């Protein structure tokens, strides 16, 4: 059994998921077979998954199933075997993706700035670079994380987030790419046509010519810490050092909250580690399911 407070949370999550499922999610996982109406429904599976991650900090499928089998049987008497549960959950990656998008659209805080955005990326690691990545090769590639000085196989989560005053930023859009994808290329392709916006990010986004053209065409500005100029003389470095250091510190201070957002995401869902995943569908569920669970936590634990 679970406590009364958590029982209330379980019911709230079930009704929220059921409502979203009927409006939109069901079209992403609709079956055209004799088993299109299973006894243990997709809504129940998603509820179990989201509840166990967001309220119980069970982040692995086996942990989720064991908790449900031991403590939630009275709520879900038709809970299937572990193998069947795992197979069913792997079919719902698109439903979790749509649920995440729905939450970001419907629960955007009122204090989000429409003129200022923070950018960053987070590695999702299936295995370290010293090994050969064999999980979901159609989705993953080898990449490098400069923050951790680490080569790895996996994906990247790219976040474009609204700046908020003295609060963690709230994502405007979240994108998943192979780990090898350059952050600046992602910005060019996905967000390079946003108008009247000031973006804050790190040095990897430094491209003077591109952002000068962006300002002329869309009146948008990218602010990054000052990047050293190749073959610059020592006199020139020292001459501009004080101003460059102050500017870089100011930009880094503004964009620091998005690093806090990623740290919160990792703390709540163990988002960065995907080494236990064994299939492409499992990897997509691990990514989008955990994102949905993190924002479900915000909805029901304001």
Buried (B, 14 or more C-beta within 10 A) or exposed (E): EBEEEBBEBBEBBBEBBBEBBEEBBBEBBEEEEEEEEBEBBBBBBBBBBBBBBBBBEBBBBEBBBBBBBEBBEEBBEEBBEBEEBBEBBBBBBBBBBBBBBBBBEEEEEEEBBEEBBBBBBBBBBBBEBEEEBEBBEEBBBBBEBEEEEEEBBBBBBBBBBBBBEEBBBBBBBBBBBBBEBBBBEBBBEBBBEBEEBBBBBBEBBBBEEBBEEBEEEBEBBBBBBBBEEEEEEEEEEEEBEEEBEEBBEEBBEBBEBBBEBBEBBBEBBBBBBBEBBEEBBBBBBBBBBBBBBBBBBBBBEE
